Amino acid sequence: MNVAEFRRKLSTGKLAPVILFVGPDGYERDRCRRELIEAVLPPEDRDSGLARHDLDSMTLADVLDDARSMSLFSPTRLIHATGAEAALPRGRAGKDDESPAGQALAAYLQRPTDGATVLLESGRYEFDNDDKSKVERLLKFFAQVPWVVEFPRFSDVAALELGRELARAKGLRIAETKLTALVEALGADASRLSAEIEKLALFLGEGTEVTDDHLDSLVPDARATTVFRLVAALGEGNRLEALEQLDTLFRQNEYLPLALSFLSSLFRMALAARESGLRTSQQVQAHFQQAGVSIWRSRADQVLATASVFSAAKLRRALRLIALADRMVRDTNPSDRVVMESLVFRLTA
C-alpha cells in the first residue's frame, strides 16, 4: 500500500499486528512512524510502551519474543525494529519461508499478542535498478505481513511541491527558480530538503526572501546551484552573467564535466523543442513527458527560452562545442579556465 492508504487505515483505529515499512524515502517513513506511535501509544505510555531494536544485531525471532512479553506499565506496546532486510537468510533464495525467521514470523501471525504492534522497517534498497531483485525478495519474504507500506523516493515534481509547502509553513520566500535549483542540488531528497529549509528558516527568520548567497552559504550541496545558474545564463545568451557564474565555479572547485553535462542536456532539449515546433512551456512538458522524460515548469521555461535565443544550426554547433570542451577539460594538459571561457564566448557570440 502507499502512504495515503496507510493513513486511511490508521485513521480507522484497527491496526495490523505486524507492519512493514519498505523503501528509501526517509521523510515520509519518519512521518508515518510518528503517526503510528501517536495512534498506538498515548503520551503517558510512550516511554514504557515503545521498544526499539535493530535486526542487524538481533534476530527477528527475538523481536517477536519481545512482542509476546507483557508490560507491567503499559496496556499497549509498539515494538519497532529497523534493518528488516537482515532477517532474510543468506544464500537461500527461494527457501526463505522455511528459514527460522520465516517460521517465527508465521507462528507469531497465527497468534499475535493483544495490544502489541510490531513495526519492521527496511530503508536500504531502491525499488529499481540493481536493487529491484533485492526488494522483490524482501517483499516475498514478508508477504504474510498484513500491512506493507512502500516509500519510494520523491519524484522531482513531488519534491518541488514539498519544498513549496515547507517554505510556506516556515514563512520563507523562495523564488521558484531558486527552489528548483535547490531541489536539483539535493537530488530531490525529501529528508534533506526538509532539513535545509528548516535550517534556512531558523537562520533567516520568518518573512525573509532567500537569496543565492543564502543558499550558497547555508546549504552544503547548494553550491551546485551555481552550475544551474551558469546553464541558465548560457541558455539566455547572457555572456556577462555566464562569466561571473563560471568564475564562481572555479573558486568553488566544482567538477566542470557536471556543468557541461547539464549544459548539453539543456541544448539537446532546446533543439528537440525547436525541431518539434513547440511554442509553449506546456507543450514542452507534454512533449518530453511522452518521451518518458519528466521536467517541471521552470525547466520547460528554460528550454523554451534557449530554443528562442538559438537557431537550430547554432544549437547543433553548441552541442559540438560542448562535446569538444568536455573532452578537453578531462585532459590533463589544457587550462580548464581557458577552455570554459572560450566556450562561453563562442556560445554567446
C-alpha positions in Angstrom: 0.0 0.0 0.0 1.1 3.6 -0.4 1.3 6.3 2.2 -2.2 7.6 1.7 -3.7 4.2 2.0 -1.7 3.6 5.2 -3.1 6.9 6.7 -6.6 5.9 5.9 -6.2 2.5 7.6 -4.5 4.1 10.5 -7.5 6.5 11.0 -9.8 3.6 11.5 -8.0 2.6 14.7 -7.9 -1.1 13.6 -4.2 -1.9 13.3 -2.4 -4.9 11.9 -0.3 -6.9 14.4 2.7 -6.6 12.2 3.5 -3.7 9.8 6.4 -3.4 7.3 7.8 -0.1 6.1 9.9 -0.6 3.0 11.6 2.0 0.7 14.4 4.5 0.6 12.4 7.7 1.3 13.1 8.6 4.9 10.9 11.7 5.1 7.5 10.0 4.7 8.8 7.0 6.6 9.6 9.2 9.6 6.3 10.9 9.5 4.3 7.7 9.2 6.3 6.2 12.1 5.5 9.2 14.3 1.8 9.0 13.3 1.8 5.2 14.2 3.3 5.9 17.6 0.7 8.5 18.3 -2.1 6.2 17.2 -0.8 3.2 19.3 0.5 4.9 22.4 -0.9 7.7 24.4 1.7 10.3 25.6 1.9 8.9 29.1 2.7 5.4 27.8 5.4 6.2 25.2 8.4 5.8 27.4 7.3 2.4 28.8 5.3 1.1 25.8 7.9 1.7 23.0 10.7 -0.8 22.4 13.4 -0.2 19.7 15.5 -2.9 18.2 18.0 -3.3 15.3 17.8 -6.6 13.3 21.4 -6.2 12.4 22.2 -7.1 16.0 19.4 -9.4 17.0 17.1 -12.0 15.3 13.5 -11.5 14.1 12.5 -14.3 16.5 14.0 -12.3 19.4 12.0 -9.2 18.3 8.8 -11.3 18.1 9.5 -12.8 21.6 9.7 -9.2 22.9 6.3 -8.6 21.3 4.9 -11.6 23.2 6.1 -10.3 26.6 3.6 -8.2 28.5 4.4 -4.8 30.1 3.5 -4.0 33.7 3.4 -0.3 32.9 1.6 0.0 29.6 -1.5 -1.9 28.3 -0.4 -1.3 24.7 3.1 -1.7 23.1 4.8 -0.8 19.9 7.9 -2.8 19.0 9.9 -1.0 16.4 12.8 -2.9 14.6 15.0 -1.4 11.9 17.1 -3.3 9.3 14.3 -5.7 8.3 16.4 -6.9 5.3 18.8 -8.5 7.8 16.1 -11.1 8.7 16.4 -12.7 5.3 18.6 -15.8 5.4 21.7 -15.6 3.3 22.3 -17.8 0.3 18.8 -19.5 0.5 16.8 -17.5 -2.1 13.6 -19.5 -2.8 13.5 -21.2 0.6 13.2 -18.1 2.8 9.8 -19.2 4.2 11.5 -22.3 5.6 14.1 -20.3 7.5 13.9 -19.9 11.3 13.0 -16.2 10.8 10.2 -17.1 8.3 8.8 -19.8 10.6 8.9 -17.4 13.6 7.0 -14.8 11.7 4.4 -17.2 10.5 3.9 -18.6 14.1 3.5 -15.1 15.5 1.0 -14.0 12.9 -1.1 -17.1 13.8 -1.3 -15.9 17.4 -0.3 -12.3 17.7 -0.2 -10.6 21.1 -3.2 -8.5 22.0 -2.2 -4.8 22.5 1.1 -5.2 20.7 2.0 -3.8 17.3 5.3 -4.8 15.6 6.8 -2.3 13.1 9.6 -3.6 10.9 11.5 -1.1 8.7 13.8 -1.5 5.7 15.1 1.6 4.0 18.2 0.2 2.4 17.1 -0.7 -1.1 15.7 1.3 -4.0 12.7 0.0 -6.0 14.5 -0.2 -9.3 17.9 -0.7 -11.0 20.3 -3.0 -9.2 18.2 -3.2 -6.0 15.0 -4.4 -7.7 15.6 -8.1 -7.2 16.5 -7.5 -3.6 13.3 -5.6 -2.9 11.3 -8.4 -4.6 12.9 -11.0 -2.4 12.3 -8.8 0.7 8.6 -8.4 -0.2 8.2 -12.1 -0.9 9.7 -13.0 2.5 7.3 -10.6 4.3 4.3 -11.4 2.0 2.4 -12.7 5.0 2.7 -9.4 6.8 -0.8 -7.8 6.7 0.3 -4.2 6.1 3.2 -3.5 3.8 3.8 0.2 3.2 6.1 1.3 0.3 8.1 4.5 0.5 9.6 5.2 -3.0 11.8 8.3 -3.4 10.1 11.6 -4.2 9.9 12.5 -7.9 11.4 15.8 -8.9 7.9 17.3 -9.2 6.8 15.9 -5.9 9.9 17.2 -4.2 9.4 20.7 -5.6 5.8 20.8 -4.4 7.0 19.6 -0.9 9.6 22.4 -1.0 6.8 25.0 -1.7 4.8 23.6 1.2 7.7 23.6 3.7 8.7 27.1 2.7 5.2 28.4 3.1 4.9 26.7 6.5 8.2 28.3 7.7 7.3 31.8 6.3 10.2 31.8 3.8 10.0 33.4 0.4 12.0 31.4 -2.1 11.7 32.2 -5.8 10.6 29.3 -8.0 13.9 29.2 -9.9 15.9 29.1 -6.6 13.7 26.4 -5.1 14.0 24.4 -8.3 17.8 24.7 -8.3 17.8 23.7 -4.6 15.7 20.6 -5.2 18.0 19.6 -8.1 21.2 20.2 -6.0 19.8 18.0 -3.2 18.8 15.2 -5.6 15.1 15.6 -4.8 15.8 14.0 -1.4 12.8 15.0 0.7 14.6 14.5 4.1 17.5 16.7 3.1 15.1 19.3 1.6 13.1 19.4 4.8 16.3 19.8 6.9 17.8 22.5 4.7 14.6 24.6 4.6 14.4 24.2 8.4 17.9 25.5 8.7 17.2 28.4 6.4 14.1 29.3 8.5 16.0 29.2 11.8 18.8 31.3 10.5 16.9 33.9 8.4 13.7 34.2 10.3 10.1 34.4 9.1 9.3 36.5 6.1 12.9 36.6 4.7 13.5 36.3 1.0 16.0 33.6 0.3 18.9 34.7 -2.0 21.5 32.8 -3.9 24.1 33.9 -1.3 21.9 32.4 1.5 21.7 29.1 -0.4 25.4 29.0 -1.2 26.3 29.8 2.5 23.8 27.7 4.4 23.1 24.7 2.2 26.2 22.4 1.8 25.2 21.0 -1.6 23.6 24.2 -2.9 26.8 25.4 -4.3 26.0 23.1 -7.2 23.2 25.6 -8.0 25.9 27.7 -9.5 26.1 25.1 -12.3 22.4 25.6 -12.9 22.8 29.4 -12.9 25.6 29.1 -15.4 23.5 26.9 -17.7 20.6 29.3 -17.4 22.8 32.3 -18.3 24.2 30.5 -21.4 20.7 29.4 -22.4 19.8 33.1 -22.4 22.9 34.1 -24.2 24.0 36.3 -21.3 27.8 36.4 -21.6 28.5 38.6 -18.5 26.3 36.6 -16.2 27.8 33.3 -17.6 31.4 34.5 -17.0 30.5 35.6 -13.4 29.0 32.2 -12.7 32.0 30.4 -14.3 34.3 32.4 -12.0 32.3 31.2 -9.0 32.6 27.6 -10.2 36.4 27.9 -10.3 36.6 29.5 -6.9 34.4 26.7 -5.5 36.5 24.0 -7.3 33.4 22.5 -8.8 33.5 19.5 -11.1 33.4 21.0 -14.6 32.2 17.9 -16.5 29.0 18.1 -14.4 28.3 21.7 -15.7 28.9 20.6 -19.3 26.6 17.6 -18.8 23.8 19.9 -17.7 24.5 22.3 -20.5 24.5 19.6 -23.1 21.1 18.3 -21.8 19.6 21.8 -22.0 20.8 22.4 -25.5 19.6 18.9 -26.7 16.1 19.6 -25.2 16.1 23.0 -26.8 17.0 21.5 -30.2 14.2 18.9 -29.9 11.8 21.7 -28.9 12.8 23.7 -32.0 12.6 20.8 -34.4 9.2 19.8 -33.0 7.8 23.3 -33.3 6.9 23.6 -29.6 5.7 27.1 -28.7 4.7 27.0 -25.0 6.1 25.6 -21.8 3.1 23.3 -21.6 3.9 21.8 -25.0 7.5 21.3 -23.9 6.4 19.5 -20.8 3.9 17.3 -22.6 6.4 16.5 -25.4 9.1 15.3 -23.1 6.6 13.5 -20.8 5.5 11.4 -23.8 9.2 10.6 -24.4 9.5 9.4 -20.8 11.4 12.5 -19.5 9.6 14.3 -16.7 10.5 18.0 -16.4 8.9 20.7 -14.3 7.6 24.1 -15.4 10.7 26.2 -14.7 12.9 23.8 -16.7 10.4 23.8 -19.6 10.6 27.6 -19.5 14.4 27.4 -19.7 14.3 25.0 -22.6 11.8 27.3 -24.4 14.0 30.4 -23.8 17.1 28.6 -25.1 15.2 27.5 -28.2 14.1 31.1 -28.8 17.7 32.5 -28.4 19.5 30.0 -30.6 18.6 28.8 -34.1 18.7 25.0 -34.8 22.0 25.4 -36.6 23.5 27.3 -33.6 22.2 24.7 -31.2 23.8 21.9 -33.2 27.1 23.9 -33.3 26.8 24.5 -29.5 26.4 20.8 -28.9 29.6 20.1 -30.9 31.5 22.8 -28.9 30.3 21.4 -25.6 31.4 17.9 -26.6 34.8 19.3 -27.5 35.1 21.2 -24.3 34.1 18.1 -22.3 36.9 16.2 -23.9 39.4 19.0 -23.2 38.6 19.5 -19.5 39.0 15.8 -18.9 42.5 16.0 -20.4 45.4 16.9 -18.1 47.1 19.4 -20.5 44.8 22.3 -21.3 43.8 25.0 -18.9 40.2 24.4 -17.8 39.6 28.1 -17.3 40.7 28.9 -20.8 38.6 26.0 -22.2 35.5 27.1 -20.4 35.9 30.8 -21.0 36.4 30.1 -24.7 33.2 28.0 -24.7 31.3 30.9 -23.1 32.5 33.4 -25.7 31.7 31.0 -28.6 28.2 30.2 -27.3 27.3 33.8 -26.7 28.8 35.2 -29.9 
